[in-house]
Amino acid sequence: GKRPLWAGLFLALAFSTRAPLLFISFLFPAFVLFPGGKFRRSGWPEAIKKIALFCLIPLIVGISLLCFNYARFGQIQEFGHTYLANGELTRIRDYGLFNYHFLGRNLAAAFTLVPRLQPYEPYVLISKHGMSLLLTTPVFWYLFKGLPKKYREDVFWHRLCWACVLILAIPHLLYQNTGWEQFGYRFSLDYTPFLVALLALGRYPQTRVFRILIVVGIIVNLFGGITFQRFPEFYTDWFFDP
């Protein structure tokens, strides 16, 4: 909240590479307008100045991107996704880029997809659609415990972070693609910082179980870092068994 130009610059860089991140532009104004989780009662000239400075760079970059889209595709709202696979993907032609039709597969890829275990080499097969967030980062199980309402600031930022997660997750869950080809659910990277912040806001004690879950996550992702696109025998195209 003290460096509006830097915050605006990094937001602009973020949504330039990941368009959905534009939807969390409200986060910085929330820092300014609700200091300590309570609506601001004074200092409005400084607050308005900060918000204006924050908006400056994203506005310039946003307009530039819209002009770039128009120059490339003839439409300011077209980022090129419609032309994936030369525009020949049947599912995009039939349902568009975002549709309830894709929700089931995306929910499965994000939360329930697990590796296939088998008694012969390579023993573990991982779908190229990815793995459940709760397996690649098992410490996120703690997010189901809720929030101790001890501090007003925690409650406010807890709600705000969950709002950011939902706003970013919904477009992905309705998107025509699960994120293929991936080790974990890569679209979650857009809102992982907020999930980590939620863990901090929960003020969960770092018990042995908490630390073990962190270590398990490191081991799982180390396996992915070593094998993904290096050892194809561990990966398969399947999504779910019949």
C-alpha positions as CSV (number, residue, x, y, z in Angstrom):
1,G,0.0,0.0,0.0
2,K,3.0,2.3,0.4
3,R,4.3,1.9,-3.2
4,P,1.4,2.4,-5.6
5,L,3.5,2.7,-8.8
6,W,5.3,-0.5,-8.1
7,A,2.1,-2.3,-7.3
8,G,0.6,-1.0,-10.6
9,L,3.6,-2.0,-12.6
10,F,3.6,-5.6,-11.3
11,L,-0.2,-5.9,-11.8
12,A,0.3,-4.7,-15.4
13,L,3.1,-7.3,-15.9
14,A,0.9,-9.9,-14.4
15,F,-2.2,-9.4,-16.5
16,S,0.0,-9.0,-19.6
17,T,1.0,-12.6,-19.3
18,R,-2.1,-14.0,-17.4
19,A,-5.2,-12.1,-18.5
20,P,-7.4,-13.3,-15.6
21,L,-5.2,-11.4,-13.1
22,L,-6.7,-8.2,-14.3
23,F,-9.8,-9.2,-12.3
24,I,-8.0,-8.7,-9.0
25,S,-7.2,-5.1,-9.6
26,F,-9.4,-4.2,-6.6
27,L,-6.8,-5.7,-4.2
28,F,-4.6,-2.6,-4.0
29,P,-7.5,-0.2,-3.5
30,A,-8.7,-2.5,-0.7
31,F,-5.3,-2.0,1.1
32,V,-5.8,1.8,0.8
33,L,-9.5,2.1,1.6
34,F,-9.6,-0.5,4.4
35,P,-6.5,0.0,6.5
36,G,-6.4,-2.5,9.3
37,G,-9.6,-4.0,7.9
38,K,-11.7,-1.0,8.7
39,F,-13.1,1.5,6.2
40,R,-11.0,4.6,6.0
41,R,-12.4,7.7,7.9
42,S,-9.6,10.2,7.1
43,G,-6.6,10.9,4.9
44,W,-8.7,10.8,1.7
45,P,-6.5,13.1,-0.5
46,E,-3.5,10.8,0.1
47,A,-5.6,7.7,-0.5
48,I,-7.0,9.0,-3.8
49,K,-3.5,9.9,-4.9
50,K,-2.3,6.4,-4.2
51,I,-5.1,4.8,-6.1
52,A,-4.6,7.1,-9.1
53,L,-0.9,6.3,-9.2
54,F,-1.7,2.6,-8.9
55,C,-4.1,2.8,-11.9
56,L,-1.7,4.8,-14.2
57,I,0.6,2.0,-15.5
58,P,-2.1,-0.7,-15.8
59,L,-4.3,1.8,-17.8
60,I,-1.4,2.5,-20.2
61,V,-0.5,-1.2,-20.6
62,G,-4.1,-2.3,-20.8
63,I,-4.9,0.1,-23.7
64,S,-1.7,-1.0,-25.4
65,L,-2.7,-4.6,-25.2
66,L,-6.2,-3.9,-26.6
67,C,-4.6,-2.1,-29.5
68,F,-2.2,-5.0,-30.0
69,N,-5.1,-7.4,-30.0
70,Y,-6.9,-5.3,-32.7
71,A,-3.7,-5.1,-34.8
72,R,-3.3,-8.9,-34.7
73,F,-6.9,-10.2,-34.8
74,G,-9.2,-7.3,-35.7
75,Q,-10.9,-7.4,-32.3
76,I,-9.7,-5.7,-29.1
77,Q,-11.1,-8.5,-26.8
78,E,-9.4,-11.4,-28.8
79,F,-6.1,-12.5,-27.2
80,G,-5.6,-15.4,-29.7
81,H,-7.1,-18.3,-27.7
82,T,-9.8,-18.8,-30.2
83,Y,-7.1,-19.7,-32.7
84,L,-5.6,-22.5,-30.7
85,A,-4.7,-25.5,-32.9
86,N,-5.4,-23.2,-35.9
87,G,-9.0,-22.7,-34.7
88,E,-9.8,-26.4,-35.4
89,L,-10.6,-27.5,-31.9
90,T,-14.1,-29.0,-32.0
91,R,-14.9,-28.2,-28.4
92,I,-14.2,-24.5,-28.9
93,R,-16.4,-24.4,-32.0
94,D,-19.2,-26.2,-30.2
95,Y,-19.0,-24.5,-26.8
96,G,-16.7,-21.5,-27.0
97,L,-13.7,-20.8,-24.8
98,F,-15.8,-20.8,-21.5
99,N,-18.7,-23.0,-20.8
100,Y,-20.4,-25.0,-18.0
101,H,-19.7,-28.0,-20.2
102,F,-16.1,-28.0,-19.1
103,L,-16.7,-27.6,-15.4
104,G,-16.6,-31.3,-14.5
105,R,-13.3,-32.1,-16.1
106,N,-11.6,-28.9,-14.7
107,L,-12.9,-29.6,-11.2
108,A,-11.5,-33.2,-11.5
109,A,-8.1,-31.9,-12.7
110,A,-7.9,-29.4,-9.9
111,F,-9.0,-31.5,-7.0
112,T,-9.5,-35.2,-7.6
113,L,-7.1,-36.4,-10.3
114,V,-4.4,-38.7,-8.8
115,P,-1.7,-40.9,-10.3
116,R,-2.3,-44.4,-11.3
117,L,-0.3,-47.0,-9.3
118,Q,0.6,-50.3,-11.0
119,P,2.7,-53.4,-10.0
120,Y,5.1,-53.1,-12.9
121,E,7.4,-50.4,-14.2
122,P,7.3,-47.5,-14.1
123,Y,4.9,-48.2,-11.1
124,V,3.5,-44.7,-11.2
125,L,1.6,-43.1,-14.1
126,I,0.6,-39.5,-14.0
127,S,-2.0,-38.0,-16.3
128,K,-0.8,-35.1,-18.5
129,H,-4.0,-33.3,-17.3
130,G,-2.1,-32.9,-14.0
131,M,-2.7,-33.9,-10.4
132,S,-4.9,-32.6,-7.6
133,L,-3.8,-29.5,-5.8
134,L,-4.4,-31.4,-2.5
135,L,-1.7,-33.9,-3.6
136,T,0.9,-31.5,-5.1
137,T,0.5,-29.1,-2.1
138,P,-1.0,-31.2,0.7
139,V,-0.6,-28.4,3.3
140,F,-3.6,-26.8,1.6
141,W,-5.8,-29.3,3.5
142,Y,-5.4,-26.9,6.4
143,L,-7.5,-24.4,4.5
144,F,-10.6,-26.5,5.3
145,K,-10.1,-25.8,9.0
146,G,-11.5,-22.3,8.7
147,L,-10.3,-19.1,10.4
148,P,-10.0,-18.3,14.1
149,K,-11.8,-15.0,14.3
150,K,-9.4,-13.5,16.8
151,Y,-8.3,-10.4,14.9
152,R,-10.5,-8.2,12.8
153,E,-7.8,-7.6,10.3
154,D,-7.4,-11.4,9.7
155,V,-11.1,-11.8,9.1
156,F,-11.2,-9.0,6.5
157,W,-8.1,-10.2,4.6
158,H,-9.3,-13.8,4.9
159,R,-12.5,-12.8,3.0
160,L,-10.6,-10.7,0.5
161,C,-8.1,-13.4,-0.3
162,W,-10.9,-16.0,-0.8
163,A,-12.6,-13.5,-3.1
164,C,-9.4,-13.2,-5.2
165,V,-9.1,-17.0,-5.3
166,L,-12.7,-17.5,-6.5
167,I,-12.6,-14.7,-9.0
168,L,-9.5,-16.2,-10.5
169,A,-10.5,-19.8,-10.3
170,I,-14.0,-19.5,-11.8
171,P,-12.8,-18.6,-15.4
172,H,-10.3,-21.5,-15.2
173,L,-12.9,-24.0,-14.1
174,L,-15.1,-23.0,-17.1
175,Y,-12.3,-22.9,-19.6
176,Q,-12.1,-25.3,-22.5
177,N,-8.7,-26.7,-21.4
178,T,-7.6,-28.4,-18.2
179,G,-4.2,-26.8,-18.5
180,W,-2.7,-29.7,-20.5
181,E,0.2,-30.6,-20.6
182,Q,1.2,-30.3,-16.9
183,F,2.4,-32.1,-13.8
184,G,0.1,-30.3,-11.3
185,Y,-2.8,-28.1,-12.0
186,R,-0.9,-25.2,-13.4
187,F,-3.8,-22.7,-13.7
188,S,-3.7,-22.6,-9.9
189,L,-0.5,-20.6,-10.0
190,D,-2.6,-17.5,-10.6
191,Y,-4.1,-17.7,-7.1
192,T,-1.5,-19.8,-5.2
193,P,-0.1,-16.6,-3.5
194,F,-3.5,-16.0,-2.0
195,L,-3.8,-19.6,-0.8
196,V,-0.4,-19.2,0.9
197,A,-1.6,-15.9,2.4
198,L,-4.7,-17.7,3.7
199,L,-2.5,-20.3,5.4
200,A,-0.6,-17.4,7.1
201,L,-3.9,-15.7,8.1
202,G,-5.1,-18.9,9.6
203,R,-2.2,-18.6,12.1
204,Y,-2.1,-22.4,12.2
205,P,0.5,-23.8,14.6
206,Q,3.4,-25.4,12.8
207,T,2.8,-28.8,14.2
208,R,4.6,-32.0,13.1
209,V,1.7,-32.8,10.8
210,F,1.9,-29.3,9.2
211,R,5.6,-29.7,8.5
212,I,5.3,-33.2,7.2
213,L,2.7,-32.0,4.7
214,I,5.1,-29.3,3.5
215,V,7.9,-31.8,3.1
216,V,5.6,-34.2,1.2
217,G,4.7,-31.4,-1.1
218,I,8.3,-30.7,-1.8
219,I,9.0,-34.4,-2.5
220,V,6.1,-34.6,-4.9
221,N,7.1,-31.5,-6.8
222,L,10.7,-32.6,-6.8
223,F,9.6,-35.8,-8.6
224,G,7.7,-33.7,-11.1
225,G,10.7,-31.3,-11.6
226,I,13.0,-34.3,-12.4
227,T,10.6,-36.3,-14.5
228,F,8.3,-33.9,-16.4
229,Q,9.1,-33.8,-20.1
230,R,12.4,-35.7,-19.3
231,F,11.1,-39.2,-18.5
232,P,7.9,-39.7,-20.6
233,E,7.4,-43.2,-19.4
234,F,5.9,-41.7,-16.2
235,Y,3.2,-39.8,-18.1
236,T,0.1,-40.8,-20.0
237,D,-2.7,-39.2,-21.9
238,W,-5.5,-40.8,-19.9
239,F,-7.9,-38.7,-17.8
240,F,-10.0,-41.3,-16.0
241,D,-10.3,-45.0,-16.3
242,P,-13.5,-46.2,-17.9
